[in-house]
Amino acid sequence: MRIKTNKEGRNRINDLVPSMSIRMFPKTAIGTAIVAALLIIMPVAAINVAVYGGTAGFDPALHRDTFTVVYSLPGTSGAALDTNILRYTNTSVDVIFFDGGEPFGPTTTAQIENAVASGKILVLADTNYQNFSASLPVSTADTAPASAYITVTSPNTTFSQDIFSGLRTQYPNTTPVTSRTQFVANPDAVTLISFSNGNPALAYGKYGNGYVIVWAPSSIEPYLTSTEADRINERLITHLLALRGQAPMSPTVTTVPPTTIITTAIPTTVTTANLTLASNTTMTELPVQIFGNVSVYSSPLGAAIFIDGIYRGTTPANLSAILPGNHALKLAMGGYYDYDTTIYVMGTGTMTAFGTLPPRENGQVQPTPTVVLPVTVNATVTTAPAPLWENPSVIAAVLGIFTAIIGAAVTLFTIYHKHKNA
């Protein structure tokens, strides 16, 4: 479609926009504008994922509002992985999944580990663990017989309760295998799920500013359902992404608020109008109140945070000035069931709370209470009329009528007697 303008119109437009010619609007500018508009209106996922092979039981299709797979290669394409390694180490990638079988080069391994150290999450569930020996939270020991079950290592911790909320704490082996690779957790690793002999089945460890998560071979399908594996992965990855770059905390450190007795020796007497402060006065400093901090995260993001019933913003959030001790934490979001738990805040450092809000069936939304405001009605008051005999005007009129009747009667009587006497 062409836009016709007269000479005056063209001059006015050129005066307003000197750099733009009215004679021809470039097609490339139109295309650029369309692309920019699409980028603005298209939904952008918060977490970008690159995959080599599988995803260790995690299903990105179930979390499209949060996760987006930006690049993927089959696990039988080790050479293609070496060629396209920059697709995995790109700064826009948050999580890297390695669940393939074909080996790849040592340069690829080094680049992956450097990317993790910069703040990415690496999830390993393949046969090439030896390539990542520098960053693994576990080490290979030997082979071990198959376990009858795997179990949550520390089910009573707040972290485990968040990760395994609504899930089982023990998972029997439904597809027995004859043997498995045996791993031993490193001293700084955290084991979430263990085999029956105590070896780690699911563990993670910090590497630089990022984390490495390890699923031991054959520890997923024989024990966990697809739903369980997906939920555990999604919760763990989201939680660790929120902790990237933070220094690890020691849960055993306890700080006692100091109570200091200060004795001040004043060599002379200080005198004011109404105050005399003698020398060698003893002053006592009150204990200093120490507060804790809480980092709150949720899946999905954007849930309202309530601590002890008080609204504290939406997830993710770093909350400060929280009194030490137990507190009630609630996460709420429209279209999802509330998440309720109890957190314990220490008087120093920062603790992390994470909760998953299950969606309501058929998109049901929790009803919002309706506040009924008082309504003021301007009523019209109707006064009943007073009886006629109580109205002074009516009484006066009646008396006037009686007076007129009597006067007329007297007049007629007088006229009658005059005619009779005549």
C-alpha positions as CSV (number, residue, x, y, z in Angstrom):
1,M,0.0,0.0,0.0
2,R,1.4,3.4,-1.0
3,I,0.8,6.6,1.0
4,K,0.3,9.7,-1.1
5,T,1.2,13.0,0.4
6,N,1.3,16.5,-1.0
7,K,4.4,18.6,-1.0
8,E,3.4,20.5,2.2
9,G,2.9,17.2,4.0
10,R,6.2,15.8,3.0
11,N,8.0,19.0,4.1
12,R,6.3,18.9,7.5
13,I,7.3,15.2,8.0
14,N,10.9,15.8,6.9
15,D,11.1,18.7,9.3
16,L,10.0,16.4,12.1
17,V,12.2,13.5,11.1
18,P,15.1,14.8,9.1
19,S,16.9,11.5,8.8
20,M,13.9,9.6,7.3
21,S,12.9,10.0,3.7
22,I,9.2,10.0,3.0
23,R,9.6,8.9,-0.6
24,M,10.5,5.3,0.3
25,F,10.3,3.5,3.7
26,P,12.9,0.6,3.6
27,K,11.6,-2.9,3.7
28,T,14.4,-3.9,6.0
29,A,13.2,-1.4,8.6
30,I,9.7,-3.0,8.4
31,G,11.2,-6.4,9.0
32,T,13.3,-5.2,11.9
33,A,10.3,-3.6,13.5
34,I,8.3,-6.8,13.2
35,V,11.1,-8.9,14.7
36,A,11.4,-6.4,17.6
37,A,7.7,-6.5,18.2
38,L,7.8,-10.3,18.3
39,L,10.6,-10.4,20.7
40,I,8.7,-8.1,23.0
41,I,5.4,-10.0,23.0
42,M,6.8,-13.5,22.9
43,P,7.2,-15.2,26.3
44,V,10.7,-15.6,27.5
45,A,11.6,-18.6,29.7
46,A,13.6,-17.8,32.8
47,I,16.0,-20.9,32.5
48,N,17.8,-21.9,29.3
49,V,18.9,-25.5,28.9
50,A,21.4,-27.3,26.6
51,V,21.2,-31.1,26.3
52,Y,23.6,-33.8,25.2
53,G,21.7,-37.1,25.1
54,G,19.0,-37.2,27.7
55,T,17.9,-35.1,30.6
56,A,18.2,-37.6,33.6
57,G,14.5,-38.0,33.9
58,F,13.7,-34.3,33.7
59,D,10.9,-33.3,31.2
60,P,11.3,-29.7,29.9
61,A,8.0,-30.0,28.1
62,L,6.2,-30.0,31.4
63,H,7.9,-26.7,32.5
64,R,7.7,-24.6,29.4
65,D,6.8,-21.6,31.4
66,T,10.2,-21.8,33.2
67,F,12.6,-23.9,31.1
68,T,13.5,-23.7,27.4
69,V,15.8,-26.1,25.5
70,V,18.0,-23.9,23.3
71,Y,20.2,-26.6,21.9
72,S,20.3,-30.4,21.9
73,L,22.4,-33.3,20.4
74,P,21.8,-37.0,20.7
75,G,24.0,-38.9,23.0
76,T,25.7,-40.7,20.1
77,S,27.1,-37.5,18.6
78,G,30.3,-36.9,20.6
79,A,32.1,-35.4,17.6
80,A,29.2,-33.0,17.0
81,L,29.4,-32.0,20.6
82,D,33.1,-31.1,20.2
83,T,32.3,-29.0,17.1
84,N,29.3,-27.2,18.7
85,I,30.6,-26.9,22.3
86,L,30.1,-23.1,22.2
87,R,26.3,-23.8,22.1
88,Y,26.7,-25.2,25.6
89,T,29.1,-22.8,27.1
90,N,27.2,-19.7,25.8
91,T,26.5,-17.2,28.6
92,S,22.7,-17.5,27.9
93,V,22.7,-21.2,28.9
94,D,21.9,-21.9,32.6
95,V,21.7,-25.7,32.8
96,I,23.7,-28.4,30.8
97,F,22.4,-32.0,30.8
98,F,24.9,-34.8,29.9
99,D,23.1,-38.1,29.6
100,G,24.9,-39.6,26.5
101,G,27.1,-42.6,25.7
102,E,29.6,-41.6,23.0
103,P,32.8,-40.0,24.4
104,F,34.0,-36.5,23.5
105,G,37.3,-34.7,23.6
106,P,39.2,-33.4,26.7
107,T,38.9,-29.8,25.3
108,T,35.1,-30.1,25.5
109,T,35.3,-31.3,29.1
110,A,37.5,-28.4,30.1
111,Q,35.2,-25.9,28.4
112,I,32.2,-27.4,30.1
113,E,33.9,-27.3,33.6
114,N,34.9,-23.6,33.0
115,A,31.3,-22.8,32.1
116,V,30.1,-24.5,35.3
117,A,32.7,-22.5,37.4
118,S,31.2,-19.3,35.9
119,G,27.8,-20.2,37.4
120,K,26.1,-22.9,35.3
121,I,24.4,-26.1,36.6
122,L,25.8,-29.4,35.1
123,V,23.6,-32.5,35.5
124,L,25.4,-35.8,34.8
125,A,23.8,-39.1,34.2
126,D,25.9,-40.8,31.6
127,T,28.9,-43.2,31.4
128,N,31.6,-40.5,30.9
129,Y,32.0,-39.5,34.5
130,Q,35.8,-39.9,34.3
131,N,36.0,-36.9,32.0
132,F,34.7,-34.6,34.8
133,S,36.9,-35.9,37.6
134,A,38.0,-32.4,38.5
135,S,34.4,-31.2,39.1
136,L,32.6,-34.3,40.3
137,P,31.1,-34.3,43.8
138,V,31.7,-38.1,43.9
139,S,34.5,-40.4,42.9
140,T,34.3,-43.9,41.4
141,A,35.3,-46.7,43.8
142,D,34.4,-50.0,42.2
143,T,31.4,-52.0,41.2
144,A,28.7,-53.0,43.6
145,P,25.7,-55.4,43.5
146,A,22.3,-54.0,42.7
147,S,20.4,-52.4,45.6
148,A,16.9,-53.5,46.7
149,Y,16.0,-49.8,47.1
150,I,17.2,-46.3,47.3
151,T,16.2,-43.9,50.0
152,V,16.2,-40.2,50.9
153,T,19.4,-39.7,52.9
154,S,18.2,-37.0,55.4
155,P,14.4,-36.7,55.1
156,N,14.0,-34.5,58.1
157,T,16.1,-31.6,56.9
158,T,14.4,-28.5,55.5
159,F,16.2,-28.9,52.2
160,S,15.1,-32.5,51.7
161,Q,11.5,-31.7,52.7
162,D,11.4,-29.0,50.0
163,I,12.9,-31.3,47.3
164,F,10.8,-34.4,48.2
165,S,7.6,-32.7,49.3
166,G,4.7,-35.0,48.3
167,L,7.0,-37.8,47.2
168,R,8.1,-41.0,48.7
169,T,11.2,-41.2,50.9
170,Q,12.1,-44.8,49.8
171,Y,12.0,-46.2,46.2
172,P,12.2,-50.0,45.7
173,N,14.0,-51.5,42.7
174,T,11.4,-52.6,40.2
175,T,13.8,-53.7,37.5
176,P,16.7,-55.6,39.2
177,V,20.2,-55.3,37.7
178,T,23.1,-57.5,38.5
179,S,25.7,-54.8,39.3
180,R,26.3,-51.0,39.2
181,T,29.1,-48.6,39.4
182,Q,29.9,-47.7,43.0
183,F,30.5,-44.1,44.0
184,V,31.8,-42.5,47.1
185,A,30.8,-38.9,48.0
186,N,33.5,-36.3,48.4
187,P,33.8,-34.6,51.8
188,D,32.2,-31.4,50.5
189,A,29.4,-33.1,48.6
190,V,25.7,-33.3,49.6
191,T,24.0,-36.7,49.2
192,L,20.2,-36.5,48.7
193,I,19.5,-40.1,47.8
194,S,21.5,-43.2,48.8
195,F,21.6,-46.8,47.8
196,S,20.9,-49.4,50.5
197,N,24.6,-49.8,51.3
198,G,25.0,-46.0,51.8
199,N,26.6,-45.1,48.5
200,P,25.3,-41.9,46.9
201,A,22.6,-42.3,44.2
202,L,21.9,-38.6,43.8
203,A,24.5,-36.0,45.0
204,Y,25.6,-32.5,44.2
205,G,28.6,-30.3,44.9
206,K,29.7,-26.7,44.4
207,Y,32.2,-26.0,41.6
208,G,33.3,-22.4,41.4
209,N,30.1,-20.3,41.2
210,G,28.1,-23.2,39.8
211,Y,27.0,-26.8,40.8
212,V,27.4,-30.3,39.5
213,I,24.6,-32.7,40.1
214,V,25.3,-36.5,39.7
215,W,22.8,-39.3,39.2
216,A,24.6,-42.6,39.6
217,P,24.2,-44.9,36.6
218,S,21.1,-47.1,36.6
219,S,19.8,-45.2,39.6
220,I,16.8,-43.5,37.9
221,E,14.6,-45.8,35.8
222,P,14.7,-49.0,38.0
223,Y,13.6,-47.0,41.1
224,L,11.8,-43.7,40.2
225,T,8.7,-43.1,38.1
226,S,9.0,-40.5,35.4
227,T,6.9,-38.0,37.5
228,E,9.2,-38.5,40.5
229,A,12.4,-38.1,38.5
230,D,11.0,-34.9,36.8
231,R,9.9,-33.3,40.1
232,I,13.2,-34.0,41.9
233,N,15.2,-32.6,39.1
234,E,13.1,-29.5,38.6
235,R,13.1,-28.7,42.3
236,L,16.8,-29.3,42.8
237,I,17.9,-27.4,39.7
238,T,15.7,-24.4,40.5
239,H,17.0,-24.4,44.1
240,L,20.7,-24.5,43.1
241,L,20.2,-21.8,40.4
242,A,19.1,-19.5,43.1
243,L,22.2,-20.2,45.2
244,R,24.8,-19.6,42.4
245,G,27.7,-17.5,43.4
246,Q,26.8,-17.6,47.2
247,A,29.4,-18.9,49.6
248,P,28.5,-22.2,51.3
249,M,27.2,-21.9,54.8
250,S,28.3,-24.0,57.7
251,P,25.2,-25.2,59.6
252,T,27.2,-25.8,62.8
253,V,28.3,-22.2,63.4
254,T,26.5,-20.6,66.3
255,T,27.0,-17.0,67.4
256,V,26.1,-16.0,70.9
257,P,25.0,-12.3,71.3
258,P,27.6,-10.5,73.4
259,T,26.8,-9.0,76.8
260,T,29.6,-6.6,77.6
261,I,30.3,-5.0,81.0
262,I,32.1,-1.7,80.5
263,T,33.8,0.1,83.4
264,T,34.7,3.7,82.6
265,A,37.1,5.5,84.8
266,I,36.4,9.2,84.7
267,P,39.1,11.2,86.4
268,T,37.0,14.2,87.2
269,T,33.4,14.8,88.3
270,V,31.2,16.1,85.5
271,T,28.6,18.5,86.7
272,T,25.6,19.9,84.8
273,A,22.6,21.9,86.0
274,N,20.7,18.9,87.3
275,L,23.2,16.0,87.0
276,T,26.4,15.0,88.7
277,L,28.3,11.9,87.3
278,A,30.8,10.6,89.8
279,S,34.0,9.0,88.8
280,N,34.5,5.2,88.3
281,T,30.9,4.8,87.1
282,T,30.0,1.2,85.8
283,M,27.9,1.1,82.6
284,T,26.2,-2.1,81.3
285,E,25.7,-2.6,77.5
286,L,22.5,-4.4,76.6
287,P,22.7,-7.5,74.4
288,V,22.7,-6.7,70.7
289,Q,19.8,-8.3,68.8
290,I,21.0,-10.4,65.8
291,F,18.7,-11.0,62.9
292,G,18.8,-13.7,60.2
293,N,18.1,-13.6,56.5
294,V,15.9,-15.9,54.4
295,S,16.1,-16.4,50.6
296,V,12.7,-17.7,49.3
297,Y,12.2,-19.4,46.0
298,S,9.3,-21.3,44.4
299,S,8.2,-23.2,41.4
300,P,6.5,-21.6,39.6
301,L,8.1,-18.2,40.3
302,G,6.1,-15.2,41.4
303,A,4.3,-16.7,44.4
304,A,3.3,-14.5,47.3
305,I,5.4,-14.9,50.4
306,F,3.8,-14.8,53.9
307,I,6.0,-15.2,57.0
308,D,4.0,-15.7,60.2
309,G,1.0,-14.4,58.2
310,I,2.7,-11.2,57.1
311,Y,3.1,-10.5,53.4
312,R,6.7,-10.1,52.4
313,G,6.7,-9.8,48.6
314,T,6.9,-12.4,45.8
315,T,9.4,-15.1,44.9
316,P,12.3,-15.0,44.3
317,A,13.2,-12.7,47.3
318,N,16.0,-12.2,49.8
319,L,14.4,-11.2,53.1
320,S,16.4,-9.6,55.9
321,A,15.8,-8.7,59.6
322,I,14.1,-12.0,60.4
323,L,14.1,-12.9,64.1
324,P,15.9,-16.1,64.9
325,G,13.8,-19.2,65.6
326,N,10.9,-21.0,64.0
327,H,8.6,-19.2,61.6
328,A,5.5,-20.2,59.5
329,L,6.1,-19.8,55.8
330,K,3.3,-19.8,53.2
331,L,3.6,-19.5,49.5
332,A,0.4,-18.7,47.6
333,M,-0.4,-18.1,43.9
334,G,-3.7,-18.0,41.9
335,G,-4.5,-21.3,40.2
336,Y,-2.2,-23.3,42.6
337,Y,-2.4,-24.9,46.0
338,D,-0.7,-23.1,48.8
339,Y,2.6,-24.3,50.1
340,D,3.0,-24.3,53.9
341,T,6.0,-25.2,55.9
342,T,8.0,-24.2,59.0
343,I,11.5,-22.7,58.7
344,Y,14.2,-22.2,61.3
345,V,16.1,-19.0,61.0
346,M,19.6,-18.7,62.7
347,G,20.9,-15.5,64.1
348,T,23.6,-15.2,61.5
349,G,23.9,-16.0,57.8
350,T,21.2,-16.8,55.3
351,M,18.9,-19.8,55.1
352,T,17.2,-20.8,51.9
353,A,13.5,-22.0,51.6
354,F,12.1,-23.5,48.4
355,G,8.5,-24.6,47.8
356,T,6.6,-26.2,44.9
357,L,3.0,-25.2,44.4
358,P,1.0,-28.0,42.7
359,P,-1.5,-26.7,40.1
360,R,-5.2,-26.9,40.9
361,E,-7.3,-29.4,39.0
362,N,-9.1,-28.0,35.9
363,G,-7.5,-24.6,36.5
364,Q,-9.6,-24.0,39.6
365,V,-8.7,-20.7,41.3
366,Q,-9.0,-20.4,45.0
367,P,-12.0,-18.0,45.6
368,T,-11.2,-14.6,47.0
369,P,-13.2,-13.4,49.9
370,T,-15.7,-10.7,49.0
371,V,-15.8,-7.7,51.3
372,V,-19.3,-6.4,51.8
373,L,-19.4,-2.6,52.4
374,P,-22.1,-1.1,54.5
375,V,-24.9,0.7,52.5
376,T,-26.6,3.8,53.8
377,V,-30.2,4.3,52.8
378,N,-31.8,7.7,52.9
379,A,-35.3,6.8,54.2
380,T,-38.3,9.2,53.9
381,V,-40.3,9.4,57.0
382,T,-44.1,9.9,56.5
383,T,-46.0,11.4,59.4
384,A,-49.6,10.2,59.9
385,P,-52.1,13.1,59.8
386,A,-53.7,14.2,63.1
387,P,-57.4,13.6,63.7
388,L,-59.8,16.3,62.4
389,W,-61.0,17.1,65.9
390,E,-57.5,17.9,67.0
391,N,-56.9,20.4,64.1
392,P,-57.6,24.1,65.3
393,S,-58.6,25.2,61.8
394,V,-61.2,22.6,61.5
395,I,-62.6,23.4,64.9
396,A,-62.8,27.1,64.0
397,A,-64.6,26.4,60.8
398,V,-67.2,24.2,62.6
399,L,-67.9,26.9,65.2
400,G,-68.3,29.4,62.4
401,I,-70.9,27.2,60.7
402,F,-72.9,26.8,64.0
403,T,-72.8,30.5,64.6
404,A,-74.1,31.3,61.1
405,I,-76.9,28.8,61.5
406,I,-78.0,30.3,64.9
407,G,-77.8,33.8,63.4
408,A,-80.0,32.8,60.5
409,A,-82.5,31.1,62.8
410,V,-82.8,34.3,64.9
411,T,-83.4,36.4,61.8
412,L,-86.2,34.1,60.5
413,F,-87.9,34.0,63.9
414,T,-87.9,37.8,64.1
415,I,-89.4,38.3,60.6
416,Y,-92.1,35.7,61.3
417,H,-93.3,37.5,64.5
418,K,-93.4,40.9,62.7
419,H,-95.8,39.5,60.1
420,K,-97.9,37.8,62.6
421,N,-98.5,40.9,64.7
422,A,-99.3,43.0,61.7
